[in-house]
């Protein structure tokens, strides 16, 4: 079912309390940030507590102030298929986290708990369910991770980014919202110039918040292998990650390709407005941000982590929103062929741009807030 962000007939009280749980990567943290921004915009006096793990601290530190009232960090943990000393650590860590969340939730008494995936979400969201606190989870990817699979049947509501997300068990209530985008991304759409200044054909390369060495190697190989005439027509903006910045920069400099190479770039909306084509991974955040800007993309999904990015890419490709290729020995030639084609005739990208723009869900955060509001109000009605 789809949900629309119409306002409720009544307004929540001024001091609603939420706990938001999310894993440590941008794929989890950014939708959590977007939801909190949107909830606080509608209900500014609410107290929103954020729970993640230590690896997310650099991302949390870069957030605008005031989004979350407080933030707490779990130790790193996850469930491995192979027995190891780390597995023994989980024998005491997981029960400890459940007990910790029991006392925290009893003390904080939230009106709603919201989860955005990863094992970080599991102890708190499951404990909230056992304590009778309303629960909502949002799944970013077409194929959920283990924690979401385990949680979904028990949650009061589940929201999906992609239609027909592959849940193992049917949720009690399922909503298709799209993926919530951060406020500055949405603001960047309105600031994008309708008629940009003349520029060379500009390519944006980004592999995610942590960079992507496999993607970097394929892209630099394809671009530096273009003819001198083709290279003279382009410019490249490349988010390379801290481990690959020097190698990527040297590749472009040797090939005399005009470039900007960054370790990380926080103002992605500004970059989206400066480029003609993106070459990316297939993280859900990336795909929905590209869709919001109507930016054509050539996608090489991250091949690990269960291969879930491939299903994200397939979902968009089936609707004509992008072209993708597996990360394999043929990827470089596939990419080079597409680049030669679009450099020769950039007008071909206009159809791609229209189709990916049609997949945008700029109101996803508002829809998610509406679901949250309804859950809180329904719980309050039952308690009266």
ROGU-187155 format. One record per residue (C-alpha): residue number from 1; x, z, y. Coordinates in pm, 1 decimal. Layout:
BEGIN
   vexro         xx         zz         yy
     NUM          X          Z          Y
...
END
This chain:
BEGIN
   vexro         xx         zz         yy
       1        0.0        0.0        0.0
       2      106.7      -61.0      358.0
       3       66.7      192.9      635.6
       4       19.0      139.3     1006.7
       5      148.4      375.0     1277.6
       6     -178.1      447.3     1458.2
       7     -187.7      788.8     1617.9
       8     -383.0     1061.8     1443.1
       9     -702.6     1189.3     1600.2
      10     -533.9     1521.6     1667.7
      11     -184.4     1629.4     1765.8
      12       56.9     1848.3     1574.6
      13      147.8     2185.1     1716.8
      14      451.8     2217.4     1943.1
      15      687.8     2383.1     1696.9
      16      675.6     2204.6     1363.6
      17      970.6     2269.1     1134.4
      18     1122.2     1997.7      916.9
      19     1413.8     1988.6      675.3
      20     1573.8     1646.8      624.0
      21     1804.0     1588.9      324.6
      22     2034.4     1285.2      296.8
      23     2343.7     1168.1      112.8
      24     2679.1     1132.6      289.1
      25     2701.0      755.9      351.8
      26     2556.7      552.4      634.8
      27     2303.3      408.0      391.0
      28     2141.9      753.4      369.4
      29     2236.4      916.4      699.8
      30     2124.9      634.9      931.7
      31     1761.6      619.2      809.2
      32     1748.8      999.5      826.3
      33     1873.4      983.9     1185.1
      34     1616.0      717.6     1270.5
      35     1330.2      920.5     1125.1
      36     1440.3     1233.5     1313.4
      37     1471.1     1038.6     1640.6
      38     1121.1      899.2     1599.8
      39      966.9     1230.9     1493.7
      40     1128.3     1414.3     1784.8
      41     1015.0     1143.6     2026.2
      42      653.3     1201.4     1922.1
      43      686.0     1580.3     1878.0
      44      974.0     1684.4     2107.2
      45      953.7     2059.6     2044.9
      46      996.9     2033.4     1668.4
      47     1288.4     2198.0     1490.3
      48     1458.6     1956.6     1250.3
      49     1726.4     2093.1     1015.6
      50     1961.4     1842.0      848.8
      51     2121.3     1895.9      507.1
      52     2392.1     1661.9      377.5
      53     2745.0     1708.4      240.8
      54     3086.4     1735.5      398.6
      55     3173.1     1365.7      370.0
      56     2893.1     1287.9      618.0
      57     3032.8     1505.6      897.3
      58     3206.0     1214.8     1083.4
      59     2876.0     1025.1     1091.8
      60     2682.6     1331.6     1207.2
      61     2941.0     1401.3     1476.8
      62     2886.8     1050.7     1620.4
      63     2510.4     1097.4     1657.0
      64     2360.1     1144.4     2003.1
      65     2306.0     1516.3     2070.8
      66     1972.1     1680.8     2010.4
      67     1847.5     1476.9     1713.1
      68     1883.2     1763.2     1466.0
      69     1840.6     2127.3     1557.6
      70     2105.4     2231.8     1303.7
      71     2307.6     2070.3     1024.4
      72     2430.1     2217.4      695.0
      73     2683.3     2064.7      456.9
      74     2686.0     2090.5       79.0
      75     3005.4     2058.1     -124.4
      76     3055.3     1715.0     -281.7
      77     2881.4     1676.2     -615.0
      78     2721.1     1417.6     -841.9
      79     2650.8     1360.9    -1208.0
      80     2910.0     1162.2    -1401.5
      81     2845.2      977.1    -1726.2
      82     3185.5     1090.9    -1854.0
      83     3258.0     1456.5    -1929.6
      84     3536.5     1601.7    -1715.0
      85     3643.4     1920.7    -1540.6
      86     3418.0     1809.7    -1257.5
      87     3126.3     1831.1    -1500.9
      88     3209.5     2197.7    -1563.0
      89     3201.5     2261.6    -1189.0
      90     2842.8     2135.5    -1182.2
      91     2738.6     2399.3    -1438.7
      92     2763.0     2665.1    -1169.0
      93     2734.5     2453.7     -851.0
      94     2391.8     2302.7     -919.3
      95     2219.8     2635.5    -1002.0
      96     2387.9     2786.8     -695.1
      97     2246.8     2509.6     -472.0
      98     1897.5     2557.5     -612.8
      99     1915.3     2932.2     -545.9
     100     2059.4     2871.6     -199.0
     101     1777.4     2631.9     -114.1
     102     1516.9     2875.7     -246.2
     103     1626.5     3144.1       -0.1
     104     1676.9     2894.9      283.3
     105     1330.4     2739.9      245.8
     106     1164.5     3081.3      211.7
     107     1333.7     3191.2      534.0
     108     1294.8     2869.8      736.8
     109      940.4     2799.6      609.7
     110      934.7     2426.3      693.0
     111      611.9     2236.2      738.3
     112      763.2     1937.5      558.8
     113     1076.3     1841.1      364.8
     114     1194.5     1479.4      381.3
     115     1457.7     1326.5      151.3
     116     1668.1     1013.7      199.7
     117     1838.5      986.7     -135.3
     118     2153.7     1094.6     -317.9
     119     2205.2     1409.1     -524.1
     120     2226.4     1604.6     -198.5
     121     1849.0     1562.9     -173.0
     122     1765.9     1683.3     -520.4
     123     1798.3     2066.8     -511.0
     124     1617.8     2110.3     -180.0
     125     1342.8     1853.7     -237.7
     126     1270.4     1981.5     -588.0
     127     1267.4     2341.6     -467.8
     128     1029.7     2244.0     -185.7
     129      794.7     2096.1     -446.2
     130      804.0     2414.8     -653.4
     131      735.0     2624.9     -344.0
     132      433.8     2414.8     -244.3
     133      593.8     2268.7       70.8
     134      479.3     1911.7      148.6
     135      739.4     1656.7       40.8
     136      819.5     1298.7      140.6
     137     1108.4     1081.0       24.5
     138     1222.3      742.5      149.9
     139     1404.9      502.1      -80.2
     140     1631.1      256.3       97.1
     141     1715.8       17.9     -188.1
     142     1522.9     -212.0     -417.5
     143     1658.8      -18.1     -716.6
     144     1658.3      359.6     -657.4
     145     1938.6      593.6     -755.0
     146     1906.4      864.9    -1018.0
     147     1805.4     1140.5     -776.0
     148     1516.9      934.6     -636.8
     149     1400.6      841.1     -987.7
     150     1393.1     1210.8    -1081.3
     151     1218.3     1318.4     -761.7
     152      964.0     1039.4     -712.6
     153      693.4     1153.4     -960.2
     154      688.7     1503.7     -810.2
     155      678.8     1418.3     -439.2
     156      359.1     1416.1     -232.8
     157      449.0     1076.3      -86.1
     158      716.9      813.0     -143.6
     159      806.4      540.5      107.5
     160      992.6      223.6        8.4
     161     1193.2      -20.7      218.8
     162     1142.1     -318.1      -12.5
     163      811.0     -416.3     -165.6
     164      783.0     -344.3     -537.8
     165     1080.2     -107.9     -553.6
     166     1171.4      -43.0     -916.5
     167     1066.1      317.0     -970.7
     168     1078.8      432.0    -1332.9
     169      762.8      640.9    -1289.4
     170      477.0      567.6    -1054.0
     171      474.0      793.9     -744.7
     172      161.2      988.9     -651.0
     173      134.6      797.2     -322.9
     174      351.4      496.7     -239.6
     175      386.8      334.5      104.0
     176      582.7       23.8      202.6
     177      738.6       95.3      540.9
     178     1061.9     -101.1      560.7
     179     1379.9       78.7      658.1
     180     1383.9      297.8      973.1
     181     1634.9      169.1     1227.1
     182     1818.4      387.1     1476.4
     183     1694.1      388.6     1835.4
     184     1998.6      213.5     1981.1
     185     1957.1      -74.6     1734.7
     186     1596.3     -126.7     1841.6
     187     1690.3      -95.8     2209.3
     188     1957.5     -361.1     2156.7
     189     1695.2     -615.5     2050.5
     190     1523.8     -600.2     2389.7
     191     1861.5     -628.1     2564.0
     192     1970.1     -939.2     2371.9
     193     1997.3    -1226.7     2624.6
     194     1746.7    -1505.2     2566.8
     195     2007.9    -1765.0     2669.7
     196     2359.0    -1636.4     2588.2
     197     2659.4    -1770.4     2772.8
     198     2844.8    -2060.2     2608.1
     199     3083.1    -1945.5     2336.2
     200     3255.3    -2073.2     2023.5
     201     3066.5    -2046.6     1694.1
     202     3110.2    -1672.7     1636.8
     203     3109.8    -1506.5     1295.8
     204     3057.5    -1133.4     1239.0
     205     3206.7     -983.8      921.7
     206     3106.4     -631.6      821.5
     207     3117.1     -457.2      485.7
     208     2948.4     -129.2      574.0
     209     3044.6      196.7      742.6
     210     3347.8      239.9      513.2
     211     3470.9     -121.9      519.8
     212     3493.6     -342.1      211.5
     213     3829.5     -462.6       84.2
     214     3683.5     -703.4     -170.3
     215     3469.5     -871.0       94.9
     216     3760.3     -877.5      340.9
     217     3979.2    -1065.8       97.0
     218     3713.6    -1328.3       22.1
     219     3628.6    -1382.4      390.0
     220     3983.9    -1405.8      520.2
     221     4068.3    -1646.9      238.5
     222     3771.6    -1869.4      321.8
     223     3822.1    -1866.7      699.8
     224     4199.0    -1912.2      703.8
     225     4158.1    -2199.7      457.4
     226     3946.9    -2402.4      701.6
     227     4097.1    -2707.9      867.0
     228     4269.7    -2671.2     1204.5
     229     3981.9    -2861.1     1366.2
     230     3726.3    -2621.8     1214.6
     231     3923.7    -2310.8     1308.4
     232     3943.6    -2433.9     1666.9
     233     3563.1    -2420.7     1690.6
     234     3515.3    -2058.6     1579.8
     235     3583.5    -1696.7     1667.9
     236     3561.8    -1399.1     1431.5
     237     3460.3    -1037.6     1488.5
     238     3558.7     -840.8     1177.9
     239     3485.8     -475.1     1095.2
     240     3763.1     -426.6      841.2
     241     3774.7      -52.8      768.1
     242     4078.0      168.4      818.5
     243     4259.3       61.3      499.0
     244     4246.2     -311.8      567.4
     245     4266.3     -355.6      942.3
     246     4631.3     -463.4      961.8
     247     4609.7     -710.4      672.8
     248     4294.7     -872.7      811.6
     249     4440.4     -896.1     1161.6
     250     4763.2    -1052.3     1032.8
     251     4566.9    -1310.4      832.8
     252     4378.4    -1431.9     1139.2
     253     4685.3    -1426.1     1362.4
     254     4886.5    -1637.0     1117.1
     255     4600.5    -1886.7     1097.2
     256     4553.3    -1892.0     1478.7
     257     4189.2    -1788.6     1450.6
     258     4055.8    -1612.7     1764.8
     259     3954.0    -1267.3     1650.9
     260     3851.4     -909.9     1716.7
     261     3936.1     -678.5     1427.6
     262     3798.2     -324.6     1431.5
     263     3826.4      -30.1     1195.8
     264     3471.2       76.2     1280.7
     265     3225.0      -20.4     1552.5
     266     2946.0      211.3     1655.5
     267     2762.8      -24.4     1896.1
     268     2653.5     -274.8     1632.5
     269     2354.1     -388.1     1838.2
     270     2595.0     -520.0     2100.0
     271     2782.4     -720.0     1835.6
     272     2464.1     -865.5     1686.6
     273     2385.2    -1013.4     2026.9
     274     2723.7    -1187.7     2047.5
     275     2736.1    -1375.2     1718.1
     276     2578.7    -1674.7     1542.8
     277     2628.7    -1583.4     1177.7
     278     2696.6    -1265.2      980.3
     279     2890.6    -1230.0      655.6
     280     2806.5     -894.0      501.9
     281     2737.2     -677.1      203.6
     282     2373.7     -614.9      107.9
     283     2319.1     -252.8      202.0
     284     1958.9     -193.2      303.4
     285     2055.8      -78.4      654.6
     286     2257.3     -393.2      712.5
     287     1985.5     -630.1      588.8
     288     1707.0     -474.2      795.7
     289     1927.7     -461.6     1105.5
     290     2009.7     -831.9     1063.9
     291     1638.6     -904.2     1020.2
     292     1551.0     -713.7     1337.2
     293     1790.3     -937.4     1533.3
     294     1698.7    -1255.2     1346.0
     295     2065.6    -1304.6     1260.0
     296     2138.1    -1552.4      976.4
     297     2358.8    -1411.6      701.9
     298     2578.0    -1507.1      410.0
     299     2587.0    -1207.7      178.0
     300     2824.3    -1095.5      -96.6
     301     2671.5     -780.0     -250.4
     302     2889.5     -482.6     -336.6
     303     2939.3     -519.7     -713.5
     304     2967.5     -149.2     -800.6
     305     2735.2      154.7     -767.2
     306     2507.8       12.7    -1034.2
     307     2494.3     -326.3     -865.8
     308     2191.5     -217.9     -660.1
     309     2291.3     -433.2     -361.1
     310     2233.4     -749.5     -561.0
     311     1863.7     -662.8     -590.4
     312     1844.3     -599.8     -215.1
     313     1994.9     -943.3     -151.8
     314     1762.2    -1108.1     -402.6
     315     1459.4     -957.5     -230.4
     316     1554.0    -1122.7      101.5
     317     1683.3    -1444.3      -56.7
     318     1355.3    -1501.5     -243.7
     319     1182.1    -1520.7       95.4
     320     1445.6    -1753.4      241.5
     321     1603.8    -1484.3      457.7
     322     1963.8    -1526.5      344.6
     323     2199.5    -1686.7       95.3
     324     2412.1    -1472.8     -135.2
     325     2680.6    -1497.4     -400.9
     326     2828.4    -1248.9     -643.6
     327     3176.4    -1113.8     -573.0
     328     3366.6    -1327.9     -821.7
     329     3646.8    -1591.3     -818.5
     330     3402.9    -1860.4     -701.6
     331     3287.0    -1662.9     -396.1
     332     3562.7    -1785.4     -163.6
     333     3485.8    -2154.3     -222.3
     334     3110.6    -2087.4     -193.3
     335     3163.4    -1917.0      140.4
     336     3403.2    -2182.9      270.4
     337     3152.3    -2455.7      185.6
     338     2875.4    -2285.3      381.2
     339     3104.2    -2218.5      677.0
     340     3217.2    -2583.4      697.1
     341     2854.0    -2690.2      692.5
     342     2739.7    -2452.3      967.6
     343     3044.8    -2507.8     1187.9
     344     2972.8    -2881.2     1176.4
     345     2600.7    -2834.5     1249.6
     346     2507.9    -2484.0     1375.1
     347     2149.7    -2596.5     1433.7
     348     2088.5    -2563.6     1060.2
     349     2088.7    -2186.3     1103.9
     350     1769.6    -2181.6     1310.9
     351     1550.1    -2196.5      999.3
     352     1746.8    -1911.4      839.5
     353     1707.8    -1708.6     1158.0
     354     1330.2    -1752.3     1162.7
     355     1292.7    -1653.7      798.0
     356     1505.5    -1341.0      815.3
     357     1332.8    -1239.8     1139.6
     358     1000.1    -1254.7      955.6
     359     1130.7     -982.3      719.8
     360     1198.9     -734.8     1001.0
     361     1017.2     -399.7     1006.5
     362     1088.4     -262.1     1355.1
     363      805.2       -9.1     1326.7
     364      932.9      145.8     1000.5
     365     1028.0      476.3     1162.8
     366      686.6      506.2     1329.6
     367      515.8      440.8      996.9
     368      726.5      708.6      830.5
     369      645.1      958.8     1104.0
     370      274.3      881.5     1061.9
     371      299.6      955.1      687.7
     372      484.0     1280.5      766.4
     373      219.7     1378.3     1020.4
     374      -61.4     1312.9      772.9
     375      109.7     1523.6      504.9
     376      152.1     1816.8      742.6
     377     -206.2     1796.9      866.7
     378     -345.0     1768.0      513.3
     379     -147.8     2075.6      403.7
     380     -270.4     2270.8      705.3
     381     -631.8     2173.6      627.3
     382     -598.2     2301.0      269.6
     383     -457.6     2632.2      392.5
     384     -753.9     2696.8      625.6
END
